């Protein structure tokens, strides 16, 4: 792991992920705000010619300020492991993600974390933006006392003290102008088949929220065996719009998951905020 | 705004004054047209943001003309501020922007893309790059159905294609004046309506005549070298300058992007885009850039390939022999690149080392898949193209050195396409150019 990204000194790795590593770094003095840790996501690798497209993707997302989204600081393009990547920094101190939740984060806490991410997605939707990469990796658990905004107070706790509070990580970026997705972030099992068919919308993020809840509860994506298939076969299967096979879930959760994963987008919850409310309600019943 | 502004022929009104350009569709009332021309004359470092804010303030009290299409482009805190209202769309060199739902309005910040195309909603993009067109609206108001903003033409001593702005407006000194009767400011606000006393531009006489000197050739013209456009330069907001002194030892990297710095996301202009439609909204089915093809509809009206037996949108059965109808074609399939990126084949895909230099990409008619060549393989800036025709997909060689290859599903070995030859892609076909491989997966039955 490189010890520095731009002039951010990396102190540790929050998520060891091949496709979207999440790092903890010292806050450069030039940014002010003391020495509170910051979070850096590394996205890519990307061709340098993709920077303009990456910027066009990131700026509208960063313009949405919401408690359930990171308090963005900066973005840039740098070499990482000898390949150009785009990095994004945020004042929000992330302690981990739902892809590898800390021990002791029980199911109600995980559902509340996904509900937080759903509210972040809703904020994006209300500002005309899709996330398109909602998955357990993008549900970032926030450290206790992490500031909600860049100008907020410094974190009171340590980044290892994860709570059920969560924010939604950056959207996926990839080479070229506007690819649908980059294999691995999100994993294929979290991509709405309708999005693959060029019919994406806020219902696609809602589908991904349902798949994320399904994984959090059952430990697998709603298409059994998809992860074991070669990518080409997995994509072909998704393009045929298969009906999800839902695993065993508590009644309080299964209904909202089933609706999120409906083949017909009009049968899904209308908004991500509705998903959040129903997840909070389900968490309170567990 | 030193950019070159080309007016697209047709009904409507295009006006430009200094750093601000506007387009008003023919549906706009004379009062609104006059107001837009008047407002466009207000200059300032953030004139675009300020104009957008003034319109938003009015719209929040009620939209006087919801069906009136107009667009405003001007300098903002983060590059160009873009305000769209009604059935209008904008291509910012990477995507089509339009208010959602339509009609509606949106305001956003778009850096400085080339080309920036303003068109009526649903209109076909202008053919090819407009770069060779010598006409450039310097200042004034003229008839037009939209406009294209392009890289500014080089001045004396300037190097073509550097992406450097001249730093001065194209407003010609002592030259063009506002169109006839553009007049003074028109009251805007207080009560619904765009100006109580419309005067000057478009007062019941249709589109105004060109202002003096408003439509003239650009000194020096546009050289052929300009047809190759690099990615839009990054306009820095709060440039970081990070990494300038970063040591170059192993494991340490500095910011070295095209801009030489990072972008400050804390100061990104708040994009006031309309909320995304919910699934049940009619606007959810809209796509402005899809061709019409023949297909069948399920009982809910979802448009499908004529041979499907179940709707791919809702799963409802579609009986054999269902009547065919014309509709907007969904993606024909997807391309899976060997770097893991997945592309829906709606618009054509241009593959190459610098596909954004393709005229189709610049005009918004195609999407760009940028790929670096594998070692010892040549990859041209524009190497190959995948396009959908009807419900099928085709690979097209673009005449690049190194050639374009295809491998059909279940076959061994690669077949090279002749120069500019095209071949149909079947589900599972592989494409190779520059030593890189993409796989086509059909979204519909063969």
Interface residues (C-beta under 8 A of the other chain):
Chain A: X1 X2 X3 X4 X5 X6 X7 X8 X28 X30 X45 X47 X48 X49 X50 X51 X52 X53 X55 X56 X58 X59 X60 X62 X63 X64 X65 X72 X73 X74 X75 X76 X77 X78 X79 X80 X88 X125 X126 X127 X128 X129 X130 X150 X174 X175 X176 X177 X178 X179 X180 X181 X182 X183 X184 X194 X196 X197 X198 X199 X201 X202 X203 X231 X232 X235 X236 X239 X241 X243 X263 X264 X265 X266 X267 X268 X270 X271
Chain B: X78 X92 X93 X94 X95 X100 X106 X108 X109 X110 X111 X113 X231 X232 X234 X240 X242 X243 X246 X251 X252 X253 X254 X255 X256 X257 X258 X259 X261 X262 X263 X264 X265 X266 X268 X269 X270 X271 X272 X273 X274 X275 X276 X277 X278 X279 X280 X284 X287 X300 X312 X313 X314 X315 X330 X331 X333 X334 X336 X337 X339 X340 X341 X342 X343 X344 X345 X346 X353 X354 X355 X356 X361 X367 X368 X369 X370 X371 X372 X427 X428 X439 X441 X442 X443
